[in-house]
Amino acid sequence: MIRSLLPPDIAPPFARYAHGVATTGTGIVVTSGQLGLAADGTVPDGAEAQAQIIFANLDAILREGGTSRNHLLRINAYVTDRSHMAGYMAARDAWLRDVSHLPASTLVIVSGFTRPEFVVEIEVTAALP
């Protein structure tokens, strides 16, 4: 069974897609790339502040899918400039501080996102417990 994940406590997707998808057959949850958009529609300045919102949203998506950051398999992250790497990594390391294992991770520098104020985007893959 495939189930779309659309937690009601975070901002809705920008278009016709789900924030994440859970599959009971394979026991995997994947998320769409998340941007630093708060539930009230605001976007804070800086990669660390945006990543903190993103990781909180990822927690909500994973929870909706029946899993958590403790079951992460992979993190894919994208920043718009090398200067945003430190802020992203600080937020990521804080988010992963208490997990029992570390996931695989990729960080890519890209030219931009849908709006210029976004400087980081993150997607994750997790196993169902």
Phi, psi and omega in degrees: 000139177246132183230129175285142181248117182223075182303133182287347184265008174235164181301142180292161176301157180288340185210200184275079174204165179261154174295332179198172178221134175247140177236125179282333180295316181260347180072035184237143170240128175241147178246155168287162174298131181254139178252163184282055181257117178288162181302332180274006177090359180276156177232114181287162175281142171093148183294320183295314179296319178294318180295325177298318176296315181301313181295325175295319177294321177297321175303316181296318180294314179298318178300315178299328180274358177089022180220192181203177178298341177290351181241022181295142172254320186208146170238129170244124182232151182224131175234155185272356180196151177302331181295344180268354183298315184297317179296316177300312184295325177297315179293318179298313182296322177295319180295325182267001187310316188253014179283154185281340177214157179263137179279167168293154184210142175228138176233125183235141174265126184239169183280340179163175180237192186295331177228142187295338181286343177281129181239353179214144175222140184223139173228150180225160172234134181224155174270153170281141181293000000 
